[in-house]
């Protein structure tokens, strides 16, 4: 399927040589400091996309190394290996060092020697809880090197590129899609890109893939892929319901019409349709000194809280999404059923048969009437426009706003004019996707 695209996804010899030169140079510098180092990830297994080059180098500490020592020495070794390349320290489970060399992103990651986890080197399986999440990575690398066939690697690239085209590639909070590791496991399981699409088009929620037949533990995630090296872990746990749904629906579409246009799946913004909708755009500053993973996660939570607040006040939100440039600005886009409501709202009371409750209700309310067997009251509404409801919520003394956005929401702009909303292409593209 798509042999011409497969050919395009193969890197040029010059690119291969550049990757190998950078990789070996760094490994040599780490080994000169007395540590064993190995390349990991897609560039180590030749399953990478040529337009996105990154190299992961892991180096190992013995089991008796404390976590503090691993962190401190890990940074020191990484920075020395990347000397002259402007290395920076980043944080996941524990610190790692990052730099860019000749257009290639390089990560140097310390971890515990995988030997401590192995019973059988031919079949790597965790025998104890890893001290950090990255300790699994060498085992993943070992497992895929043993099991993924050479003829399957172009199929992995075809799947990765397709997932990228439909905005479902990447397990980070920004995307909440399919990780590179999952794509390789899917091809390993099904054999090819086409067969993976055929399988996905039939998936039901909580579909389970267990390549090594480990599976005793139950998971309630949208998709379950038992990690071949860790039977207690769902490798697809970060995948959102929406991204799984997009992949399933798009798989069915591509199988029905296997054209390059469907494979590329470009997003188009229909400006005319936007004018027919009730849209509200919330723009606020991106929180200072906030890593993208937290910035995206808390922005999603803020979107959910605002949506819930509006729904409770009877402003029905049909659809919403969020976006940030991870630097200066964050945005939330809401599509509303209604942005205005009557001045008064209906307040349901107790059945009139219940004397005590009925009398208390009458004391507390005005404009009372009976509907069916219940007392009802007409109350003045607190907010008659969605814009005011959002503003009131964000300006309240203790709004349920995620910590990083408590200051930025004070400078939030609430925009309703379609001509102004139309200028914000990144979030409109995200909104316009399936």
C-alpha positions in Angstrom: 0.0 0.0 0.0 1.4 3.4 -1.1 4.8 2.2 -2.3 5.7 5.7 -3.6 5.1 7.2 -0.2 7.2 4.4 1.4 10.0 5.4 -0.9 9.7 9.1 0.1 9.9 8.1 3.8 13.3 6.4 3.4 16.1 8.7 4.5 18.9 9.6 2.1 22.3 8.1 2.6 23.7 11.5 3.6 21.1 11.6 6.4 21.9 8.1 7.6 25.6 9.0 7.7 24.9 12.3 9.6 22.9 10.4 12.2 25.5 7.7 12.6 28.3 10.2 13.0 26.5 12.2 15.7 25.4 9.0 17.5 28.8 7.4 17.6 30.5 10.7 18.6 28.3 11.1 21.6 28.6 7.4 22.7 32.3 7.7 22.5 32.3 10.7 24.8 30.1 9.0 27.3 32.2 5.8 27.3 35.3 7.9 27.8 33.7 8.9 31.2 33.4 5.3 32.2 29.7 4.5 31.3 28.1 2.0 28.9 25.9 3.9 26.4 23.5 2.7 23.8 21.3 4.4 21.1 17.5 4.0 21.7 14.3 5.0 19.9 13.4 5.2 16.2 16.9 6.3 14.9 18.4 3.3 16.6 15.9 1.0 14.8 15.5 2.8 11.5 11.8 3.5 12.0 12.2 7.3 12.1 10.6 9.8 9.7 13.2 11.7 7.7 11.7 15.2 8.5 11.9 14.6 12.3 15.4 13.6 13.4 16.2 12.9 17.0 18.7 10.7 18.7 18.2 9.2 22.2 21.3 8.0 23.9 20.9 6.1 27.2 23.7 5.4 29.6 23.7 3.1 32.6 24.2 3.3 36.3 24.6 0.3 38.6 21.8 -0.9 40.9 23.4 0.5 44.0 23.5 4.1 42.7 21.0 6.3 44.6 18.5 8.3 42.6 20.1 11.5 43.7 23.5 10.3 42.4 21.9 9.2 39.2 20.4 12.7 38.7 23.5 14.7 39.6 26.0 12.5 37.7 23.5 12.1 34.8 23.5 15.8 34.2 27.2 16.1 34.6 28.0 13.3 32.1 25.4 14.5 29.6 26.7 18.1 29.6 30.3 16.9 29.2 29.3 14.7 26.3 27.5 17.7 24.7 30.2 20.3 25.5 30.2 23.1 22.9 26.6 22.3 21.7 24.8 24.5 24.2 23.3 21.7 26.2 20.2 22.3 28.4 18.7 20.3 31.3 15.1 19.0 31.0 12.9 17.1 33.4 10.7 14.1 33.0 10.8 11.4 35.6 14.3 12.6 36.3 16.6 15.1 34.6 18.2 14.5 31.1 20.3 16.7 28.9 19.3 17.9 25.5 21.1 19.7 22.6 20.8 20.2 18.8 23.6 19.0 16.6 23.6 19.6 12.9 19.8 19.9 12.9 19.3 16.7 15.0 17.7 16.8 18.5 19.8 14.8 20.9 18.7 13.6 24.3 21.1 12.0 26.7 19.2 10.0 29.4 20.6 8.3 32.5 18.9 5.1 33.7 19.6 2.0 35.7 21.3 -0.9 34.0 18.6 -3.1 32.4 20.5 -6.2 33.5 19.0 -5.8 37.0 15.5 -6.5 35.6 16.2 -9.4 33.3 15.8 -13.1 34.0 16.0 -14.1 30.3 18.0 -11.9 27.9 16.4 -13.6 24.9 12.9 -12.6 26.2 13.2 -9.3 28.2 10.4 -8.9 30.8 10.5 -6.7 33.9 10.9 -8.8 37.0 10.4 -5.9 39.4 8.9 -2.4 39.5 11.2 -0.1 37.6 12.8 2.7 39.6 11.8 5.1 36.8 9.7 5.0 33.7 12.8 5.3 31.4 14.2 2.1 32.8 11.7 0.3 30.4 13.1 1.9 27.3 16.3 -0.3 26.9 14.0 -3.3 27.3 11.6 -1.9 24.6 14.6 -1.4 22.3 15.9 -4.9 22.9 12.5 -6.4 22.4 11.9 -4.6 19.1 15.4 -5.3 17.8 14.7 -9.0 18.3 11.2 -9.1 16.9 10.5 -6.3 14.4 11.5 -7.6 10.9 13.3 -5.4 8.4 10.5 -5.6 5.9 8.1 -4.2 8.6 10.1 -1.1 9.2 8.9 0.8 6.1 5.3 -0.2 7.3 6.0 1.4 10.7 7.1 4.7 8.9 3.9 4.6 6.7 1.8 4.3 9.8 3.7 7.0 11.7 3.4 9.4 8.9 -0.4 8.7 8.5 -0.9 9.2 12.2 1.0 12.4 11.9 -1.2 13.5 9.0 -4.4 12.9 11.0 -2.9 14.6 14.1 -2.9 11.4 16.1 0.9 10.9 16.4 2.6 11.5 19.8 1.7 10.4 23.3 2.6 13.8 24.9 -0.2 15.8 26.5 -0.4 18.2 23.5 -1.6 15.3 21.3 -2.6 12.4 23.6 -2.2 10.1 20.6 -0.2 7.1 19.5 3.4 6.9 20.7 6.2 5.7 18.4 6.5 2.5 20.5 2.8 1.7 20.0 3.1 2.1 16.2 5.9 -0.4 16.1 3.9 -2.8 18.3 0.8 -2.5 16.0 2.9 -3.4 12.9 4.6 -6.2 14.8 1.1 -7.5 15.7 -0.6 -7.1 12.3 2.3 -7.2 9.9 1.6 -4.2 7.7 0.1 -0.7 7.5 -2.9 -2.0 5.5 -3.6 -4.9 7.9 -3.3 -2.5 10.9 -6.0 -0.2 9.3 -8.2 -3.3 8.6 -7.9 -4.4 12.2 -8.5 -0.9 13.6 -11.6 -0.4 11.5 -13.2 -3.2 13.5 -12.0 -2.2 17.0 -14.5 -1.8 19.8 -13.8 0.2 22.9 -11.3 -1.4 25.3 -10.0 -3.6 22.5 -7.0 -5.6 23.8 -3.8 -6.5 22.1 -1.5 -8.8 23.9 1.4 -9.9 21.7 3.1 -12.1 24.3 -0.1 -13.4 25.9 0.8 -11.9 29.3 -2.6 -10.6 30.0 -4.1 -11.2 33.4 -4.4 -7.6 34.5 -7.6 -5.7 33.4 -7.6 -2.1 32.1 -10.5 0.2 31.3 -8.7 2.4 28.8 -10.1 3.1 25.3 -7.4 0.9 23.8 -5.3 -1.7 25.7 -1.9 -2.8 24.4 -0.2 -4.9 27.0 3.5 -3.9 27.1 5.5 -7.0 26.0 8.2 -6.2 28.5 5.9 -5.2 31.4 2.7 -7.3 31.8 1.4 -4.8 34.4 1.4 -1.8 32.0 -1.0 -0.7 29.2 1.4 0.9 26.6 -1.6 2.8 25.2 -2.7 4.3 28.5 -2.0 7.9 27.3 -4.2 7.6 24.2 -7.4 9.7 24.4 -10.8 8.5 23.3 -11.0 11.2 20.7 -7.7 10.3 19.0 -8.6 6.6 19.0 -11.9 7.5 17.4 -10.2 9.6 14.8 -7.9 6.8 13.9 -10.7 4.3 13.6 -12.9 6.5 11.5 -10.0 7.6 9.3 -8.9 4.0 8.8 -12.3 3.1 7.5 -12.3 6.1 5.1 -8.8 5.3 3.8 -9.6 1.6 3.2 -12.7 2.6 1.2 -10.8 5.2 -0.8 -7.0 4.5 -0.7 -5.8 7.7 -2.4 -2.8 9.9 -1.6 -5.2 12.7 -0.8 -7.0 10.6 1.8 -3.6 9.5 3.2 -2.4 13.1 3.5 -5.7 14.1 5.1 -5.3 17.9 5.1 -7.4 20.0 7.4 -9.5 22.7 5.7 -11.2 25.6 7.6 -14.7 26.4 6.3 -14.9 30.1 7.0 -18.5 30.3 5.8 -19.7 27.7 8.3 -17.9 29.5 11.1 -20.1 32.5 10.5 -23.2 30.4 11.1 -22.0 29.2 14.6 -22.1 30.8 18.0 -18.4 30.9 18.8 -16.5 32.3 21.8 -12.8 32.5 21.9 -10.9 32.9 25.2 -7.4 34.3 24.8 -5.0 34.5 27.8 -1.2 34.6 28.3 0.7 31.4 28.5 1.9 30.8 32.1 5.5 31.8 32.6 8.2 29.1 33.3 5.7 26.3 32.5 6.9 23.2 30.6 4.6 22.3 27.7 3.4 19.0 29.2 1.9 20.9 32.2 0.9 23.9 30.1 -1.3 21.7 27.8 -2.6 19.5 30.6 -3.8 22.4 32.7 -5.2 24.3 29.7 -7.3 21.2 28.9 -8.6 21.1 32.5 -9.4 24.8 32.4 -11.4 24.2 29.2 -13.3 21.4 30.9 -14.1 23.5 34.0 -15.4 26.5 31.9 -17.5 24.1 29.8 -19.0 22.5 33.0 -19.7 26.0 34.5 -21.5 27.1 31.3 -23.5 23.9 31.1 -24.6 24.3 34.7 -25.9 27.8 33.9 -27.8 26.5 30.9 -25.4 27.8 28.3 -25.1 24.6 26.3 -21.5 24.0 24.9 -21.7 21.9 21.8 -18.0 21.6 21.2 -14.8 23.0 22.6 -11.0 22.8 22.0 -7.8 24.4 23.3 -4.4 25.4 21.8 -1.2 27.1 22.9 2.0 28.2 21.2 3.8 27.1 24.5 5.3 30.5 24.8 3.1 33.6 24.8 -0.5 32.7 24.3 -3.1 30.1 25.2 -6.6 29.8 23.8 -9.9 28.0 24.3 -12.6 27.9 21.6 -16.2 27.2 22.5 -19.1 26.5 20.1 -22.3 27.3 21.9 -25.9 26.4 21.3 -26.9 29.8 22.9 -24.9 32.8 24.1 -27.9 34.6 25.5 -30.6 33.5 28.0 -33.9 35.1 29.4 -33.6 37.3 32.4 -35.4 34.7 34.5 -34.9 31.0 35.1 -37.2 28.3 36.3 -36.5 26.9 39.8 -38.1 23.6 40.7 -39.5 23.2 44.2 -41.0 20.3 46.2 -44.3 18.6 45.7 -47.1 20.8 47.2 -48.3 17.8 49.1 -45.3 18.0 51.4 -46.5 20.8 53.6 -43.3 21.7 55.6 -41.0 21.7 52.5 -43.6 23.6 50.4 -44.0 26.3 53.0 -40.2 26.9 53.3 -40.0 27.1 49.5 -42.8 29.7 49.4 -41.0 31.8 52.1 -37.8 31.9 50.2 -39.1 32.5 46.7 -41.4 34.9 44.7 -43.4 34.5 41.5 -44.5 31.0 42.5 -46.7 28.7 40.4 -47.7 25.1 40.3 -46.7 22.8 37.4 -48.0 19.2 37.7 -47.6 18.2 41.4 -44.6 20.5 42.1 -44.2 24.1 43.2 -42.1 26.2 40.8 -40.6 29.7 41.1 -39.3 32.1 38.5 -35.9 33.5 39.6 -33.8 36.3 38.3 -30.8 34.8 36.4 -27.3 35.7 37.6 -25.8 35.8 34.1 -27.8 36.3 31.0 -24.9 36.1 28.5 -22.3 33.4 28.1 -19.6 36.1 28.0 -20.6 37.4 31.3 -20.8 33.9 32.8 -17.2 33.2 31.8 -16.0 36.6 33.1 -17.8 36.1 36.4 -16.4 32.6 36.8 -12.8 33.7 36.1 -13.0 36.8 38.3 -14.6 35.0 41.3 -12.5 34.9 44.5 -11.7 31.2 44.3 -12.5 29.9 40.8 -11.5 26.3 40.2 -8.7 27.3 37.9 -5.7 25.1 37.5 -2.7 26.5 39.4 -0.6 27.7 36.5 -3.4 29.6 34.9 -4.6 31.5 38.0 -2.7 34.6 37.1 -3.1 34.4 33.3 -6.9 34.2 33.5 -6.9 37.7 35.1 -5.7 39.0 31.7 -8.1 36.9 29.6 -9.9 38.4 26.6 -13.3 37.0 25.7 -14.0 37.4 21.9 -17.3 36.8 20.2 -16.9 38.7 16.9 -16.4 36.1 14.1 -14.1 38.4 12.1 -11.7 38.5 15.0 -12.0 34.8 15.8 -11.2 34.0 12.1 -7.7 35.5 12.5 -6.7 32.7 14.9 -5.8 29.9 12.4 -4.1 27.4 14.6 -7.0 26.8 17.0 -9.5 27.0 14.1 -7.5 24.2 12.3 -7.7 22.1 15.5 -11.4 22.8 15.8 -12.0 21.9 12.1 -10.4 18.4 12.3 -12.5 15.3 12.6 
